[in-house]
Amino acid sequence: MDLLHAIDELVRLVAERPDAEDDDLAAALVGHGLSREDAERVVAFAPLAFGRQLLSHLRPRVPVGYEIRDPDSGRSIRGVTKTEPAYVAALEYAHLHPDNAGWVRVGARSCEVQAASTLVHQGGPLVRFACRVGLGFLIGIAFTEPLLLRIPLPPTKP
């Protein structure tokens, strides 16, 4: 299964089971022929890419990179989102399906979307004012680099 089909399957799964846990989504993707690592990458990077598409009208500052960390060993690696195949495939999917509400549901799972939603709903007067008058962006909204704990790290070289 190529990544675009995997993204499409994730969109379908989330539409069918909006409260599904990431473990369940990754397992379902593995059941459809994706490797465990690719399934974990799709479950991690598709919401991030879709969420950033949803928030693009706010013009947030987003980091160019991400960190994958093994919570047991503490080992980590860094990457750049624009070179991550699952992230790129999700952006392509959103571009190919601009009116598909399914990818919007997946994007709503993103931590960045959830944080922006909290900011808007519980934010201070400036946030409420900006939303009410439709300024189209929030001054100073910025996100930190995503820290991903589910994606397996490659084995270390002896």
DRENTORKOL-3810 file (N, C-alpha, C; in nm, 4 decimals):
REM DRENTORKOL-3810
@n.u->0.0859; n.v->-0.1178; n.w->0.0000; ca.u->0.0000; ca.v->0.0000; ca.w->0.0000; c.u->0.0902; c.v->0.1237; c.w->0.0000
@n.u->0.0691; n.v->0.2139; n.w->-0.0955; ca.u->0.1485; ca.v->0.3360; ca.w->-0.0965; c.u->0.0925; c.v->0.4346; c.w->0.0080
@n.u->0.1675; n.v->0.5397; n.w->0.0329; ca.u->0.1300; ca.v->0.6320; ca.w->0.1407; c.u->0.0008; c.v->0.7080; c.w->0.1123
@n.u->-0.0257; n.v->0.7445; n.w->-0.0117; ca.u->-0.1520; ca.v->0.8136; ca.w->-0.0416; c.u->-0.2723; c.v->0.7243; c.w->-0.0106
@n.u->-0.2610; n.v->0.5952; n.w->-0.0438; ca.u->-0.3690; ca.v->0.5022; ca.w->-0.0112; c.u->-0.3788; c.v->0.4830; c.w->0.1406
@n.u->-0.2648; n.v->0.4819; n.w->0.2082; ca.u->-0.2659; ca.v->0.4689; ca.w->0.3539; c.u->-0.3329; c.v->0.5903; c.w->0.4185
@n.u->-0.3056; n.v->0.7085; n.w->0.3654; ca.u->-0.3702; ca.v->0.8307; ca.w->0.4166; c.u->-0.5212; c.v->0.8217; c.w->0.3926
@n.u->-0.5605; n.v->0.7773; n.w->0.2743; ca.u->-0.7025; ca.v->0.7619; ca.w->0.2431; c.u->-0.7679; c.v->0.6628; c.w->0.3401
@n.u->-0.6984; n.v->0.5547; n.w->0.3695; ca.u->-0.7513; ca.v->0.4554; ca.w->0.4642; c.u->-0.7629; c.v->0.5158; c.w->0.6043
@n.u->-0.6652; n.v->0.5946; n.w->0.6460; ca.u->-0.6732; ca.v->0.6607; ca.w->0.7765; c.u->-0.7942; c.v->0.7538; c.w->0.7816
@n.u->-0.8155; n.v->0.8304; n.w->0.6769; ca.u->-0.9312; ca.v->0.9212; ca.w->0.6706; c.u->-1.0608; c.v->0.8415; c.w->0.6850
@n.u->-1.0688; n.v->0.7286; n.w->0.6158; ca.u->-1.1878; ca.v->0.6437; ca.w->0.6238; c.u->-1.2054; c.v->0.5876; c.w->0.7642
@n.u->-1.0970; n.v->0.5403; n.w->0.8244; ca.u->-1.1039; ca.v->0.4824; ca.w->0.9595; c.u->-1.1510; c.v->0.5854; c.w->1.0623
@n.u->-1.0974; n.v->0.7058; n.w->1.0536; ca.u->-1.1358; ca.v->0.8104; ca.w->1.1488; c.u->-1.2814; c.v->0.8513; c.w->1.1276
@n.u->-1.3277; n.v->0.8496; n.w->1.0040; ca.u->-1.4690; ca.v->0.8807; ca.w->0.9776; c.u->-1.5599; c.v->0.7747; c.w->1.0394
@n.u->-1.5171; n.v->0.6494; n.w->1.0311; ca.u->-1.5971; ca.v->0.5399; ca.w->1.0873; c.u->-1.5898; c.v->0.5341; c.w->1.2393
@n.u->-1.4722; n.v->0.5652; n.w->1.2925; ca.u->-1.4504; ca.v->0.5562; ca.w->1.4378; c.u->-1.3772; c.v->0.6811; c.w->1.4864
@n.u->-1.4493; n.v->0.7921; n.w->1.5010; ca.u->-1.3828; ca.v->0.9186; ca.w->1.5350; c.u->-1.3118; c.v->0.9180; c.w->1.6705
@n.u->-1.3510; n.v->0.8302; n.w->1.7604; ca.u->-1.2867; ca.v->0.8252; ca.w->1.8916; c.u->-1.1792; c.v->0.7178; c.w->1.9015
@n.u->-1.1429; n.v->0.6578; n.w->1.7892; ca.u->-1.0424; ca.v->0.5513; ca.w->1.7902; c.u->-0.9093; c.v->0.6040; c.w->1.8427
@n.u->-0.8428; n.v->0.5213; n.w->1.9182; ca.u->-0.7088; ca.v->0.5546; ca.w->1.9690; c.u->-0.6056; c.v->0.5357; c.w->1.8569
@n.u->-0.4936; n.v->0.6030; n.w->1.8706; ca.u->-0.3868; ca.v->0.5897; ca.w->1.7719; c.u->-0.3409; c.v->0.4448; c.w->1.7572
@n.u->-0.3353; n.v->0.3712; n.w->1.8690; ca.u->-0.2968; ca.v->0.2292; ca.w->1.8637; c.u->-0.3883; c.v->0.1518; c.w->1.7699
@n.u->-0.5181; n.v->0.1758; n.w->1.7819; ca.u->-0.6153; ca.v->0.1054; ca.w->1.6988; c.u->-0.6019; c.v->0.1443; c.w->1.5516
@n.u->-0.5795; n.v->0.2718; n.w->1.5261; ca.u->-0.5637; ca.v->0.3179; ca.w->1.3882; c.u->-0.4383; c.v->0.2580; c.w->1.3248
@n.u->-0.3287; n.v->0.2586; n.w->1.3989; ca.u->-0.2046; ca.v->0.2016; ca.w->1.3467; c.u->-0.2212; c.v->0.0516; c.w->1.3219
@n.u->-0.2861; n.v->-0.0183; n.w->1.4140; ca.u->-0.3083; ca.v->-0.1621; ca.w->1.3968; c.u->-0.3936; c.v->-0.1895; c.w->1.2736
@n.u->-0.4955; n.v->-0.1080; n.w->1.2511; ca.u->-0.5810; ca.v->-0.1254; ca.w->1.1329; c.u->-0.5011; c.v->-0.1037; c.w->1.0051
@n.u->-0.4124; n.v->-0.0046; n.w->1.0043; ca.u->-0.3296; ca.v->0.0197; ca.w->0.8861; c.u->-0.2328; c.v->-0.0959; c.w->0.8618
@n.u->-0.1783; n.v->-0.1505; n.w->0.9690; ca.u->-0.0918; ca.v->-0.2685; ca.w->0.9561; c.u->-0.1733; c.v->-0.3845; c.w->0.8988
@n.u->-0.2970; n.v->-0.3982; n.w->0.9453; ca.u->-0.3856; ca.v->-0.5025; ca.w->0.8934; c.u->-0.4175; c.v->-0.4867; c.w->0.7460
@n.u->-0.4021; n.v->-0.3666; n.w->0.6941; ca.u->-0.4251; ca.v->-0.3409; ca.w->0.5511; c.u->-0.2948; c.v->-0.3468; c.w->0.4714
@n.u->-0.1880; n.v->-0.3971; n.w->0.5335; ca.u->-0.0647; ca.v->-0.4210; ca.w->0.4594; c.u->0.0465; c.v->-0.3208; c.w->0.4779
@n.u->0.0283; n.v->-0.2213; n.w->0.5616; ca.u->0.1340; ca.v->-0.1234; ca.w->0.5851; c.u->0.2310; c.v->-0.1784; c.w->0.6899
@n.u->0.3568; n.v->-0.1464; n.w->0.6787; ca.u->0.4524; ca.v->-0.1874; ca.w->0.7831; c.u->0.4196; c.v->-0.1125; c.w->0.9118
@n.u->0.4642; n.v->-0.1650; n.w->1.0246; ca.u->0.4368; ca.v->-0.0985; ca.w->1.1526; c.u->0.4943; c.v->0.0428; c.w->1.1525
@n.u->0.6178; n.v->0.0581; n.w->1.1051; ca.u->0.6803; ca.v->0.1904; ca.w->1.1055; c.u->0.6023; c.v->0.2882; c.w->1.0175
@n.u->0.5632; n.v->0.2452; n.w->0.8988; ca.u->0.4876; ca.v->0.3346; ca.w->0.8103; c.u->0.3510; c.v->0.3673; c.w->0.8700
@n.u->0.2874; n.v->0.2687; n.w->0.9323; ca.u->0.1576; ca.v->0.2939; ca.w->0.9956; c.u->0.1709; c.v->0.3980; c.w->1.1066
@n.u->0.2736; n.v->0.3849; n.w->1.1884; ca.u->0.2967; ca.v->0.4815; ca.w->1.2965; c.u->0.3259; c.v->0.6204; c.w->1.2393
@n.u->0.4003; n.v->0.6269; n.w->1.1320; ca.u->0.4314; ca.v->0.7551; ca.w->1.0686; c.u->0.3054; c.v->0.8197; c.w->1.0119
@n.u->0.2192; n.v->0.7413; n.w->0.9490; ca.u->0.0949; ca.v->0.7957; ca.w->0.8952; c.u->0.0073; c.v->0.8477; c.w->1.0083
@n.u->-0.0046; n.v->0.7711; n.w->1.1162; ca.u->-0.0881; ca.v->0.8116; ca.w->1.2300; c.u->-0.0315; c.v->0.9369; c.w->1.2974
@n.u->0.0990; n.v->0.9555; n.w->1.2939; ca.u->0.1610; ca.v->1.0728; ca.w->1.3562; c.u->0.1616; c.v->1.1947; c.w->1.2641
@n.u->0.2006; n.v->1.1749; n.w->1.1385; ca.u->0.2240; ca.v->1.2894; ca.w->1.0506; c.u->0.1011; c.v->1.3375; c.w->0.9742
@n.u->0.0040; n.v->1.2510; n.w->0.9463; ca.u->-0.1157; ca.v->1.2974; ca.w->0.8743; c.u->-0.1928; c.v->1.4010; c.w->0.9560
@n.u->-0.2209; n.v->1.3769; n.w->1.0856; ca.u->-0.2894; ca.v->1.4817; ca.w->1.1624; c.u->-0.2089; c.v->1.6118; c.w->1.1695
@n.u->-0.0772; n.v->1.6002; n.w->1.1802; ca.u->0.0074; ca.v->1.7197; ca.w->1.1850; c.u->-0.0058; c.v->1.7993; c.w->1.0546
@n.u->0.0060; n.v->1.7321; n.w->0.9415; ca.u->-0.0036; ca.v->1.8013; ca.w->0.8121; c.u->-0.1432; c.v->1.8588; c.w->0.7904
@n.u->-0.2462; n.v->1.7780; n.w->0.8153; ca.u->-0.3833; ca.v->1.8257; ca.w->0.7970; c.u->-0.4155; c.v->1.9388; c.w->0.8939
@n.u->-0.3693; n.v->1.9248; n.w->1.0171; ca.u->-0.3938; ca.v->2.0300; ca.w->1.1161; c.u->-0.3313; c.v->2.1617; c.w->1.0750
@n.u->-0.2107; n.v->2.1555; n.w->1.0223; ca.u->-0.1452; ca.v->2.2783; ca.w->0.9773; c.u->-0.2188; c.v->2.3396; c.w->0.8588
@n.u->-0.2764; n.v->2.2561; n.w->0.7738; ca.u->-0.3603; ca.v->2.3076; ca.w->0.6647; c.u->-0.4810; c.v->2.3805; c.w->0.7229
@n.u->-0.5434; n.v->2.3208; n.w->0.8240; ca.u->-0.6607; ca.v->2.3823; ca.w->0.8858; c.u->-0.6274; c.v->2.5160; c.w->0.9511
@n.u->-0.5076; n.v->2.5261; n.w->1.0075; ca.u->-0.4679; ca.v->2.6468; ca.w->1.0800; c.u->-0.3984; c.v->2.7503; c.w->0.9912
@n.u->-0.3792; n.v->2.7194; n.w->0.8648; ca.u->-0.2990; ca.v->2.8075; ca.w->0.7795; c.u->-0.3554; c.v->2.9490; c.w->0.7719
@n.u->-0.4862; n.v->2.9646; n.w->0.7839; ca.u->-0.5447; ca.v->3.0994; ca.w->0.7790; c.u->-0.5057; c.v->3.1836; c.w->0.9010
@n.u->-0.4608; n.v->3.1167; n.w->1.0086; ca.u->-0.4154; ca.v->3.1894; ca.w->1.1278; c.u->-0.2695; c.v->3.2340; c.w->1.1144
@n.u->-0.2049; n.v->3.1828; n.w->1.0123; ca.u->-0.0635; ca.v->3.2114; ca.w->0.9878; c.u->0.0242; c.v->3.1855; c.w->1.1104
@n.u->0.0124; n.v->3.0682; n.w->1.1683; ca.u->0.0967; ca.v->3.0406; ca.w->1.2848; c.u->0.2419; c.v->3.0184; c.w->1.2430
@n.u->0.3303; n.v->3.0386; n.w->1.3366; ca.u->0.4701; ca.v->3.0023; ca.w->1.3140; c.u->0.4834; c.v->2.8559; c.w->1.3532
@n.u->0.5247; n.v->2.7752; n.w->1.2583; ca.u->0.5417; ca.v->2.6327; ca.w->1.2848; c.u->0.6874; c.v->2.5959; c.w->1.2637
@n.u->0.7387; n.v->2.5062; n.w->1.3446; ca.u->0.8782; ca.v->2.4662; ca.w->1.3276; c.u->0.8961; c.v->2.3840; c.w->1.2004
@n.u->1.0143; n.v->2.3868; n.w->1.1459; ca.u->1.0415; ca.v->2.3093; ca.w->1.0250; c.u->1.0716; c.v->2.1636; c.w->1.0579
@n.u->1.1050; n.v->2.1364; n.w->1.1822; ca.u->1.1479; ca.v->2.0021; ca.w->1.2180; c.u->1.0581; c.v->1.9332; c.w->1.3180
@n.u->1.1006; n.v->1.8138; n.w->1.3525; ca.u->1.0340; ca.v->1.7322; ca.w->1.4532; c.u->1.1395; c.v->1.6452; c.w->1.5200
@n.u->1.1040; n.v->1.5886; n.w->1.6321; ca.u->1.1927; ca.v->1.4966; ca.w->1.7028; c.u->1.1172; c.v->1.3675; c.w->1.7286
@n.u->1.1829; n.v->1.2565; n.w->1.6993; ca.u->1.1312; ca.v->1.1249; ca.w->1.7360; c.u->1.2178; c.v->1.0765; c.w->1.8511
@n.u->1.1540; n.v->1.0414; n.w->1.9623; ca.u->1.2282; ca.v->0.9972; ca.w->2.0811; c.u->1.1749; c.v->0.8633; c.w->2.1289
@n.u->1.2668; n.v->0.7754; n.w->2.1642; ca.u->1.2311; ca.v->0.6484; ca.w->2.2263; c.u->1.2154; c.v->0.6751; c.w->2.3758
@n.u->1.0931; n.v->0.6622; n.w->2.4299; ca.u->1.0730; ca.v->0.6957; ca.w->2.5707; c.u->1.1467; c.v->0.6021; c.w->2.6662
@n.u->1.1795; n.v->0.4817; n.w->2.6208; ca.u->1.2496; ca.v->0.3877; ca.w->2.7085; c.u->1.3985; c.v->0.4169; c.w->2.7178
@n.u->1.4623; n.v->0.4422; n.w->2.6029; ca.u->1.6072; ca.v->0.4631; ca.w->2.6032; c.u->1.6460; c.v->0.6100; c.w->2.6104
@n.u->1.5537; n.v->0.6984; n.w->2.5715; ca.u->1.5860; ca.v->0.8408; ca.w->2.5653; c.u->1.6556; c.v->0.8798; c.w->2.4357
@n.u->1.6888; n.v->0.7813; n.w->2.3524; ca.u->1.7509; ca.v->0.8119; ca.w->2.2227; c.u->1.6536; c.v->0.8903; c.w->2.1367
@n.u->1.7065; n.v->0.9765; n.w->2.0512; ca.u->1.6179; ca.v->1.0528; ca.w->1.9636; c.u->1.6883; c.v->1.0835; c.w->1.8322
@n.u->1.6046; n.v->1.1142; n.w->1.7341; ca.u->1.6537; ca.v->1.1626; ca.w->1.6052; c.u->1.5658; c.v->1.2806; c.w->1.5662
@n.u->1.6196; n.v->1.3650; n.w->1.4820; ca.u->1.5454; ca.v->1.4809; ca.w->1.4345; c.u->1.5252; c.v->1.4689; c.w->1.2836
@n.u->1.4180; n.v->1.5301; n.w->1.2385; ca.u->1.3891; ca.v->1.5304; ca.w->1.0961; c.u->1.3244; c.v->1.6618; c.w->1.0570
@n.u->1.3014; n.v->1.6776; n.w->0.9283; ca.u->1.2391; ca.v->1.7966; ca.w->0.8720; c.u->1.1059; c.v->1.7532; c.w->0.8115
@n.u->0.9977; n.v->1.8196; n.w->0.8515; ca.u->0.8649; ca.v->1.7757; ca.w->0.8082; c.u->0.8505; c.v->1.7745; c.w->0.6564
@n.u->0.9052; n.v->1.8726; n.w->0.5871; ca.u->0.8846; ca.v->1.8796; ca.w->0.4423; c.u->0.9562; c.v->1.7676; c.w->0.3670
@n.u->1.0410; n.v->1.6899; n.w->0.4357; ca.u->1.1049; ca.v->1.5747; ca.w->0.3727; c.u->1.0506; c.v->1.4428; c.w->0.4265
@n.u->0.9563; n.v->1.4480; n.w->0.5185; ca.u->0.8948; ca.v->1.3267; ca.w->0.5750; c.u->0.7882; c.v->1.2763; c.w->0.4779
@n.u->0.8051; n.v->1.1564; n.w->0.4221; ca.u->0.7116; ca.v->1.1072; ca.w->0.3200; c.u->0.5644; c.v->1.1039; c.w->0.3649
@n.u->0.5347; n.v->1.0664; n.w->0.4872; ca.u->0.3947; ca.v->1.0611; ca.w->0.5318; c.u->0.3353; c.v->1.2015; c.w->0.5426
@n.u->0.4138; n.v->1.2976; n.w->0.5841; ca.u->0.3693; ca.v->1.4366; ca.w->0.5929; c.u->0.3412; c.v->1.4915; c.w->0.4524
@n.u->0.4339; n.v->1.4679; n.w->0.3614; ca.u->0.4199; ca.v->1.5151; ca.w->0.2234; c.u->0.2977; c.v->1.4501; c.w->0.1576
@n.u->0.2773; n.v->1.3200; n.w->0.1816; ca.u->0.1618; ca.v->1.2505; ca.w->0.1243; c.u->0.0315; c.v->1.3081; c.w->0.1781
@n.u->0.0293; n.v->1.3425; n.w->0.3057; ca.u->-0.0917; ca.v->1.4016; ca.w->0.3638; c.u->-0.1209; c.v->1.5381; c.w->0.3030
@n.u->-0.0191; n.v->1.6188; n.w->0.2821; ca.u->-0.0403; ca.v->1.7487; ca.w->0.2167; c.u->-0.0922; c.v->1.7300; c.w->0.0742
@n.u->-0.0367; n.v->1.6325; n.w->0.0046; ca.u->-0.0831; ca.v->1.6036; ca.w->-0.1313; c.u->-0.2288; c.v->1.5578; c.w->-0.1289
@n.u->-0.2634; n.v->1.4734; n.w->-0.0324; ca.u->-0.4009; ca.v->1.4255; ca.w->-0.0190; c.u->-0.4965; c.v->1.5433; c.w->0.0029
@n.u->-0.4601; n.v->1.6334; n.w->0.0929; ca.u->-0.5454; ca.v->1.7503; ca.w->0.1197; c.u->-0.5604; c.v->1.8358; c.w->-0.0057
@n.u->-0.4539; n.v->1.8487; n.w->-0.0822; ca.u->-0.4592; ca.v->1.9263; ca.w->-0.2071; c.u->-0.5497; c.v->1.8578; c.w->-0.3104
@n.u->-0.5414; n.v->1.7248; n.w->-0.3169; ca.u->-0.6224; ca.v->1.6495; ca.w->-0.4134; c.u->-0.7696; c.v->1.6408; c.w->-0.3739
@n.u->-0.7972; n.v->1.6541; n.w->-0.2444; ca.u->-0.9337; ca.v->1.6403; ca.w->-0.1920; c.u->-0.9702; c.v->1.7622; c.w->-0.1074
@n.u->-0.9733; n.v->1.8818; n.w->-0.1645; ca.u->-0.9938; ca.v->2.0028; ca.w->-0.0838; c.u->-1.1297; c.v->2.0089; c.w->-0.0138
@n.u->-1.2300; n.v->1.9423; n.w->-0.0670; ca.u->-1.3630; ca.v->1.9488; ca.w->-0.0068; c.u->-1.3975; c.v->1.8258; c.w->0.0757
@n.u->-1.3013; n.v->1.7403; n.w->0.1012; ca.u->-1.3247; ca.v->1.6178; ca.w->0.1768; c.u->-1.3217; c.v->1.6490; c.w->0.3261
@n.u->-1.4360; n.v->1.6345; n.w->0.3918; ca.u->-1.4438; ca.v->1.6619; ca.w->0.5357; c.u->-1.3665; c.v->1.5583; c.w->0.6165
@n.u->-1.3355; n.v->1.4441; n.w->0.5556; ca.u->-1.2637; ca.v->1.3384; ca.w->0.6274; c.u->-1.1263; c.v->1.3809; c.w->0.6742
@n.u->-1.0498; n.v->1.4466; n.w->0.5876; ca.u->-0.9160; ca.v->1.4864; ca.w->0.6307; c.u->-0.9235; c.v->1.5976; c.w->0.7348
@n.u->-1.0324; n.v->1.6734; n.w->0.7349; ca.u->-1.0516; ca.v->1.7763; ca.w->0.8378; c.u->-1.0667; c.v->1.7091; c.w->0.9749
@n.u->-1.1406; n.v->1.5974; n.w->0.9802; ca.u->-1.1558; ca.v->1.5245; ca.w->1.1068; c.u->-1.0217; c.v->1.4719; c.w->1.1560
@n.u->-0.9400; n.v->1.4239; n.w->1.0628; ca.u->-0.8068; ca.v->1.3755; ca.w->1.1012; c.u->-0.7227; c.v->1.4922; c.w->1.1517
@n.u->-0.7285; n.v->1.6058; n.w->1.0823; ca.u->-0.6523; ca.v->1.7238; ca.w->1.1241; c.u->-0.6938; c.v->1.7747; c.w->1.2609
@n.u->-0.8207; n.v->1.7577; n.w->1.2953; ca.u->-0.8681; ca.v->1.8016; ca.w->1.4272; c.u->-0.8048; c.v->1.7219; c.w->1.5401
@n.u->-0.7465; n.v->1.6068; n.w->1.5084; ca.u->-0.6775; ca.v->1.5246; ca.w->1.6092; c.u->-0.5391; c.v->1.5801; c.w->1.6434
@n.u->-0.4907; n.v->1.6722; n.w->1.5616; ca.u->-0.3570; ca.v->1.7287; ca.w->1.5795; c.u->-0.3474; c.v->1.8054; c.w->1.7112
@n.u->-0.2353; n.v->1.7891; n.w->1.7781; ca.u->-0.2119; ca.v->1.8641; ca.w->1.9029; c.u->-0.2105; c.v->2.0142; c.w->1.8774
@n.u->-0.1603; n.v->2.0555; n.w->1.7607; ca.u->-0.1569; ca.v->2.1981; ca.w->1.7294; c.u->-0.2980; c.v->2.2534; c.w->1.7128
@n.u->-0.3867; n.v->2.1792; n.w->1.6471; ca.u->-0.5255; ca.v->2.2242; ca.w->1.6326; c.u->-0.5931; c.v->2.2282; c.w->1.7690
@n.u->-0.5689; n.v->2.1279; n.w->1.8504; ca.u->-0.6291; ca.v->2.1256; ca.w->1.9832; c.u->-0.5791; c.v->2.2422; c.w->2.0681
@n.u->-0.4506; n.v->2.2746; n.w->2.0573; ca.u->-0.3964; ca.v->2.3880; ca.w->2.1323; c.u->-0.4551; c.v->2.5198; c.w->2.0826
@n.u->-0.4663; n.v->2.5359; n.w->1.9513; ca.u->-0.5246; ca.v->2.6590; ca.w->1.8958; c.u->-0.6704; c.v->2.6717; c.w->1.9365
@n.u->-0.7421; n.v->2.5606; n.w->1.9367; ca.u->-0.8824; ca.v->2.5623; ca.w->1.9777; c.u->-0.8952; c.v->2.6051; c.w->2.1236
@n.u->-0.8095; n.v->2.5527; n.w->2.2076; ca.u->-0.8099; ca.v->2.5919; ca.w->2.3490; c.u->-0.7779; c.v->2.7400; c.w->2.3620
@n.u->-0.6808; n.v->2.7873; n.w->2.2856; ca.u->-0.6433; ca.v->2.9284; ca.w->2.2891; c.u->-0.7614; c.v->3.0171; c.w->2.2514
@n.u->-0.8322; n.v->2.9776; n.w->2.1459; ca.u->-0.9465; ca.v->3.0570; ca.w->2.1009; c.u->-1.0599; c.v->3.0534; c.w->2.2024
@n.u->-1.0906; n.v->2.9351; n.w->2.2545; ca.u->-1.2049; ca.v->2.9220; ca.w->2.3447; c.u->-1.1775; c.v->2.9675; c.w->2.4871
@n.u->-1.0527; n.v->2.9633; n.w->2.5304; ca.u->-1.0211; ca.v->3.0021; ca.w->2.6671; c.u->-0.9232; c.v->3.1183; c.w->2.6721
@n.u->-0.8914; n.v->3.1724; n.w->2.5558; ca.u->-0.7911; ca.v->3.2776; ca.w->2.5479; c.u->-0.8386; c.v->3.4086; c.w->2.6067
@n.u->-0.7473; n.v->3.5019; n.w->2.6092; ca.u->-0.7745; ca.v->3.6331; ca.w->2.6662; c.u->-0.8538; c.v->3.7218; c.w->2.5723
@n.u->-0.8716; n.v->3.8450; n.w->2.6102; ca.u->-0.9530; ca.v->3.9390; ca.w->2.5316; c.u->-0.9016; c.v->3.9598; c.w->2.3895
@n.u->-0.7697; n.v->3.9647; n.w->2.3685; ca.u->-0.7161; ca.v->3.9850; ca.w->2.2344; c.u->-0.7567; c.v->3.8707; c.w->2.1423
@n.u->-0.7492; n.v->3.7477; n.w->2.1926; ca.u->-0.7866; ca.v->3.6316; ca.w->2.1127; c.u->-0.9344; c.v->3.6382; c.w->2.0779
@n.u->-1.0187; n.v->3.6654; n.w->2.1756; ca.u->-1.1630; ca.v->3.6727; ca.w->2.1509; c.u->-1.1949; c.v->3.7866; c.w->2.0534
@n.u->-1.1268; n.v->3.9000; n.w->2.0681; ca.u->-1.1492; ca.v->4.0136; ca.w->1.9788; c.u->-1.1092; c.v->3.9777; c.w->1.8354
@n.u->-0.9912; n.v->3.9174; n.w->1.8201; ca.u->-0.9421; ca.v->3.8816; ca.w->1.6871; c.u->-1.0386; c.v->3.7858; c.w->1.6186
@n.u->-1.0933; n.v->3.6907; n.w->1.6922; ca.u->-1.1881; ca.v->3.5957; ca.w->1.6328; c.u->-1.3201; c.v->3.6640; c.w->1.5998
@n.u->-1.3659; n.v->3.7511; n.w->1.6858; ca.u->-1.4956; ca.v->3.8154; ca.w->1.6666; c.u->-1.4947; c.v->3.9087; c.w->1.5456
@n.u->-1.3881; n.v->3.9841; n.w->1.5273; ca.u->-1.3854; ca.v->4.0787; ca.w->1.4160; c.u->-1.3267; c.v->4.0174; c.w->1.2892
@n.u->-1.2853; n.v->3.8929; n.w->1.2980; ca.u->-1.2389; ca.v->3.8228; ca.w->1.1790; c.u->-1.1073; c.v->3.8739; c.w->1.1245
@n.u->-1.0114; n.v->3.8975; n.w->1.2109; ca.u->-0.8825; ca.v->3.9460; ca.w->1.1644; c.u->-0.8109; c.v->3.8433; c.w->1.0768
@n.u->-0.8489; n.v->3.7170; n.w->1.0892; ca.u->-0.7898; ca.v->3.6140; ca.w->1.0040; c.u->-0.6603; c.v->3.5565; c.w->1.0577
@n.u->-0.6084; n.v->3.6118; n.w->1.1614; ca.u->-0.4881; ca.v->3.5542; ca.w->1.2204; c.u->-0.4783; c.v->3.5980; c.w->1.3665
@n.u->-0.4020; n.v->3.5241; n.w->1.4416; ca.u->-0.3763; ca.v->3.5594; ca.w->1.5807; c.u->-0.2312; c.v->3.6034; c.w->1.5903
@n.u->-0.2107; n.v->3.7189; n.w->1.6419; ca.u->-0.0754; ca.v->3.7717; ca.w->1.6524; c.u->0.0047; c.v->3.6855; c.w->1.7482
@n.u->0.1175; n.v->3.6377; n.w->1.6988; ca.u->0.2109; ca.v->3.5689; ca.w->1.7854; c.u->0.1841; c.v->3.4220; c.w->1.8110
@n.u->0.0914; n.v->3.3574; n.w->1.7416; ca.u->0.0706; ca.v->3.2155; ca.w->1.7660; c.u->0.1878; c.v->3.1388; c.w->1.7051
@n.u->0.2493; n.v->3.0563; n.w->1.7871; ca.u->0.3654; ca.v->2.9782; ca.w->1.7440; c.u->0.3605; c.v->2.8433; c.w->1.8138
@n.u->0.4066; n.v->2.7434; n.w->1.7448; ca.u->0.4080; ca.v->2.6086; ca.w->1.8000; c.u->0.5513; c.v->2.5624; c.w->1.8184
@n.u->0.5700; n.v->2.4741; n.w->1.9139; ca.u->0.7011; ca.v->2.4145; ca.w->1.9362; c.u->0.7160; c.v->2.2923; c.w->1.8468
@n.u->0.8363; n.v->2.2457; n.w->1.8364; ca.u->0.8674; ca.v->2.1290; ca.w->1.7539; c.u->0.7929; c.v->2.0061; c.w->1.8063
@n.u->0.7250; n.v->1.9328; n.w->1.7181; ca.u->0.6549; ca.v->1.8121; ca.w->1.7633; c.u->0.7533; c.v->1.7082; c.w->1.8168
@n.u->0.7162; n.v->1.6465; n.w->1.9261; ca.u->0.7925; ca.v->1.5379; ca.w->1.9865; c.u->0.7088; c.v->1.4118; c.w->1.9704
@n.u->0.7588; n.v->1.3178; n.w->1.8918; ca.u->0.6859; ca.v->1.1963; ca.w->1.8585; c.u->0.7462; c.v->1.0787; c.w->1.9340
@n.u->0.6640; n.v->1.0089; n.w->2.0102; ca.u->0.7128; ca.v->0.9011; ca.w->2.0952; c.u->0.6743; c.v->0.7626; c.w->2.0445
@n.u->0.5920; n.v->0.7534; n.w->1.9432; ca.u->0.5405; ca.v->0.6243; ca.w->1.8981; c.u->0.6212; c.v->0.5615; c.w->1.7847
@n.u->0.6871; n.v->0.6423; n.w->1.7065; ca.u->0.7554; ca.v->0.5918; ca.w->1.5873; c.u->0.8832; c.v->0.5201; c.w->1.6286
@n.u->0.9003; n.v->0.3962; n.w->1.5806; ca.u->1.0215; ca.v->0.3221; ca.w->1.6183; c.u->1.1474; c.v->0.3881; c.w->1.5602
@n.u->1.2515; n.v->0.3947; n.w->1.6419; ca.u->1.3796; ca.v->0.4457; ca.w->1.5947; c.u->1.4566; c.v->0.3342; c.w->1.5257
@n.u->1.5387; n.v->0.3694; n.w->1.4285; ca.u->1.6225; ca.v->0.2659; ca.w->1.3673; c.u->1.7216; c.v->0.2126; c.w->1.4712
@n.u->1.7625; n.v->0.0886; n.w->1.4587; ca.u->1.8580; ca.v->0.0332; ca.w->1.5550; c.u->1.9899; c.v->0.1100; c.w->1.5510
@n.u->2.0563; n.v->0.1141; n.w->1.6650; ca.u->2.1855; ca.v->0.1822; ca.w->1.6719; c.u->2.2923; c.v->0.0913; c.w->1.6118
@n.u->2.3921; n.v->0.1568; n.w->1.5543; ca.u->2.5044; ca.v->0.0805; ca.w->1.4964; c.u->2.6033; c.v->0.0488; c.w->1.6067
@n.u->2.6566; n.v->-0.0742; n.w->1.6063; ca.u->2.7522; ca.v->-0.1103; ca.w->1.7127; c.u->2.8822; c.v->-0.0344; c.w->1.7029
END
